[in-house]
Amino acid sequence: MTYALESHQTIVDSLAMPRILIVEDNADLAYGLRTGLEIEGYEVQVAENGETGLERARSWKPDLMMLDLMLPGMDGYRVLRSIRDGGSDVPVLILTARGEEADKVLGFRLGADDYVTKPCGVLELLARVGALLRRSRLDRAPLPDPIERFGSVEIHPASRTVTKQGTPVALSPKEFDLLLALVRRRGAVASRVELLREVWGHRVEVMTRTVDIHIAELRRKLEDDPAQPRHILTVWKAGYRLEP
């Protein structure tokens, strides 16, 4: 009887295993990533090019995607754009050798949730995957919170929508989380490290430019003059705060 109960629990657990899709044309790297993730208990599939990755994302519906940018045929940027244009909010972690800031900005603008430059330590990568999955589960939970406002901007946490002067503003999942984190501090300063931990789930101080890039995008979309922001303010040597 004990064995039967344990077997039943194993089946239940396996059904609940998060699905991760790796889109990577380097077979050795893909094998290593798949092995490490499967050891951690994830269900993993690998696509060796952009077209196959896009098809798997639509048919298999993973809980998270790890996406290379330099892929044969359809590159990672086009894959990401197609996924977001199709309405999917699956967390996407870009894993690439392209580490220029312009590449990161474009990735985030297209809807990436995290950006990791190769080579990357396995433990850090697993931590980022876990953080994205935890955040995704929280995002899907119903939020009864009231509407938040600053200036002409309204934030609706329950539907995860934002309007400016009554017009909808499209924010990526991480842009929305970052904006909400600032608004709920009621004018208090948030450091980059605090925002990394709260929004991205990072436990160590890594890639603080991630916060700066997302702040720049929020200003571009929500401020009347992004070069002279009135609401999303930089506090020198301290971080950021939101002025109502």
Secondary structure, DSSP 8 states (H G I E B T S, - for coil): -HHHHHHHHHHHHHHT--EEEEE-S-HHHHHHHHHHHHHTT-EEEEESSHHHHHHHHHHH--SEEEE-SS-SSS-HHHHHHHHHHTT----EEEEES---HHHHHHHHHTT-SEEEESS--HHHHHHHHHHHHHHHHHHHS------EEETTEEEETTTTEEEETTEEE---HHHHHHHHHHHTTTT--B-HHHHIIIII--SS---THHHHHHHHHHHHHH-SSTTS-SSEEEETTTEEEE--
